[in-house]
Amino acid sequence: MDPSQIKPFLPASSKPSRAAIFLSGSGSNAERILDRVKAHADAPLEVVVLVTDRPERSRAREIAAAYDLPVVANDIREFYQDRGCKRVSIATPEGRALREQWTDALRRQLSLHDIDFGIFAGFVPLTNLTGDFPCLNVHPGDLTYLKDGERYLVGLHTVPIERAILDGLDHLRTSVIIAEPYGNSSDMDSGPILGLSPAVPIDLQGRPLAELTAIAARRPEKRPPGGYKDELESIAAANQDLLKEGGDWVVFPPAVLEFASNRFGTLNDQLCYQGQPVQTVEYDADSATPRV
């Protein structure tokens, strides 16, 4: 393989890349990345703006004030409601059209900041900004885990955690991917897997797997607004919190820094790392190990 043929995700530059961090909630992942960049003597990126779809419910403004950053805010719930749509969803043609309108509005707001790439640090809405520039996303599931040749631990909310539990796995991992445009549901979490966290043990809180499986079997076919609010979902949410600390906070900051350093690229749709083809890179607190 000729390393000179590898296509980097970012253009070569003598200046640090300009990044936007997107967040919808507590912003703990964003803070870990900002702290890592601040501690890096010669950081390969500069975070230039925080972006939120929940300006009144997230900590975006608080974090922005602490790190002296501007905020781009566009409340997606308000956007949908102002246009007569009660549910924030892309499940209908109307919902998809509104999502594109919302994305266009966000695109105009971001145009002032000259972004090279985005960092989705707990950003809930699907958005086709992912087609404008690379967007790294942290995902609560091991996307190298396959069933019938397809990524199995995919989906929103606690779905990946629940799938891992119900499949009898004893651990979880966080994946860092390059998010892709959401075209249809089969595209969910389909981007290149840049990084994988250490394993985090699953805690079933003393409940037998058969009991949790029975709970899943009793659920309605369609997830209610606000979630199922059952014990399986509660246990999955608790495990997601454990995964954030043992997985997200370990893998996301170094993967972001290495991405900004152009250590990742592609050759004929094959992910490459430091000039070699890889499946992904496994990160722990002190090292990065390519998985070929």
N, C-alpha and C positions, 0 to 999 in steps of 0.2 A: 504494500500500500504506500502511495506517495503522500506524505503529510501535507505537501504543498497544495493538494487538491481538496483538502478539508475546508468546508465553508463555515466560517465562524457565525455565530448568531448575531454578533454586534460588529459594526464596522471598526476597523483598526483606528486608534486615535491616541495621541499623546496626552490627552486630557481625560480625567475621570468621566465615566458615563454618568448621565443624568437620569435618575430614577424617581418614580413616583410610588409611594406606598399606599395601597388601597385597603381600607378596613371598615368593618361594619359594627364591631363590638368593643371588647375590652382593650384591644390593641397590644396585648402582651407580646405577640410575635413581632409586631412593628417595633416595640421598645427594644427587644433583643437585637434586632437588626441595626437599629439606630445606635445602640450602645457599642456593638461590634465595629461599626463604621467609625464611630468617634474614637475608639481605642486603637484603631489601625493607623499606624504612623504615616502610611502612604496608601490610603484607601483607593481602590480602583473605581469607586463610584461616589457620587454625591447625591444624597436624597434631597430633592428640591421642593417637594410638595407632598402633602397628605391628601388623600381623596376619600370621601365617605358618602354613602347613600343614606346614612342615618345620623344626621348632624346633631339631633337632640338626644339620641339614645347611645351613641358610641362615645368613646373617649378621644375622638380625633382632635377636637379643639384643645383639650387639656394637654395631650401629648405634643401637639404642634406648638403650644406656648412654651412647654418645657424645653423643646429643641429648637426654638426660634424658626419655625417653618410656617409657610402659608397653608391654608386649607381650601380645597375645592370641595364644595358640598352641593349635592343634588339629591334631595329626599325622594327616594323612589316611591314610597307609599303615597306621599302627597302628590307626586306627579301622576300616578295612576288614578287616584281619587278625584283630582281636579278635572280629569277627563272622563269621569263617570264609570270608572272600573273599580270595583270594590276589592278584588283580589289581585295581588301582585304575582303574575304568572305569565309564562309563555306557552301555556297549554292550549290556547285558542288563537286563531288568526288575529283577533283584536289585541290580545295580550302581547303577541309577538310584534305587532306593528307599534304598540306603545313602547315596548322594550327598545326597538330601534330608534324611536323618537327620543327616548330618554338617553340612549347612548350617543346620539347625535348632539344633544345638548351638552352632555359631559365632554364630548370630543371638542366642542367649541371652547368650553371652559379650560380644558387642558392645553389648547393650542398656544397659549401664552407662555408655557413652561418648557417647551422644546425637549420633550421626553425621549430618551433612548430606549428605556424598557420599564415595565411595570412590575410591582411586587404585590401579589394578592395575599395579604396577611390577615386571613379571616374575612374576606370580602364575599358577601352572600350572593349578590345578583349575578346571573350569567350575563355576559356582555361581549359583543363582538369587537370591542376595543382590542381583543386578542389578535385581530387581523391587522391592526395598525402598527403594532410594535410587539416584541416578545414580552410575554407576561408570565412570570413565575408564580406558581400556585402551590400552597402547602395543602396536602390532602391527607385526611385521617384514615389511611389504609395502605396496605402493601400492594401496589399496583403491579408488582411482578408475580403476584399470586394469581394463577390462571385456572379456569375450569372450562373444559371443552375448547381450549385454545384461546379463550377470551379473558380479559381482565375481569375479575369477579368482585373485588372489593371497591366498587364504584358507587357513585350516588351522592346525594346531598344529605344534610343534617346528620343524624346518627346512623344512616343506612349502612355505610361501610363497616362500622363497628358491629352493628347487629348481624350483618352477614358473616363476619368473622366469628362471632360468638356461636351462631346457629350452625356454622360449618365445623364446629368442634375445635377451632384453633385455640392454642394456649397463649398466644401472644399477638401483639399488634405492632405495626411499624408505620411511621409517617413517610409519605413520598413527597418529593418536590418535583413538579412537572412543569413543562412549558404548556400553558393552557392554549387550547385551540378554539376557533369559532364554534358556536354551539349547534350549528346546522340542524341536527335532530338528536333524539335521546341516545342513539347508538354512538354518538361522538363523545359521550360523557367521559371525562377523565382519560382521554385518548392520547394526550401529548407525550413527547419524549420524557422519560423518567431520569432526571438529572441526579437525584440523590435519594438515599434510603436511610432511615434512622436505625439505631440499635433496636432490638426487640424489647418491648414493654409487656410484662405479663398481664394477662386478662384476669380480672377479679370478678367472679360471678356473685360475690357477696353471699356465699353459702347456698345459693339457689341451684338446684339440679338443672342440668341442661335440658332434660326432658320437659321440665316445667316451663322453661322459657320458650321451648319449641311449641308447646301447647298454647302459650299466650300469643305467639306469632300466628298460629293457625286460626285463632279466633278473631283476628283483626278484620275490619272491613277492607275491601279490595283497594279503595282509594284512601290515601292518607288524609285525615281531617285537617283543616286549617289549625295550626298551632301544635300539630302532632297527635300521636295516639294517646299520650298521657298514661301509659301502662308501665308495668314493672320492667319489662324488657327495655323499653326506651329509657327509663330512669337509670338502669344499670349500664346501658350503652353510653349515656351522657356522662356518668361518673368515670367510665373507662376512657372516654374522650378527653376528660380533664387530665387524667393520668398520662395519656399519650401526648398531650400538649407539652407537659413539662419534660417527660422522658424522651419524647420524639421530636416534636416541632422545634423546641428550643435548642436541640442538639444539631439537627440537620439543616435547618433553614438558613441561619446566618452564614455558615461557611459555604453552602451551596450558592447563595447569592453573591458572595465575594468572589468565588471562583468563576461564576458566570460572568461577572463584570470584568474579570481579568482575561476573558476570552479563552478560558481553558476548555470550553465546550464548543463543539461544532458538529457538522454532519458531513457525511460522504455517501452519496447514493441512498439517502434516507436512513443511514446507519448513524446512531449517536457515537460521537468520538469524544475522548477526554485526553488532554495532553498528547494529542497526535495519534491516539490508538482507538480502534473500535471497542466499544463497551456496551454492556446491557444497561448498567447504571453505575453509580459510585456509592459505596457504603461509608457513611460517616459515623464516627463516634466522637467523644470529647476531644481527642487528641490527634486523629488521623483520618485520612480519606483513602479508601481501598477500592480500586476499580473492580467491578464484577464483569467478567468477560463472557 
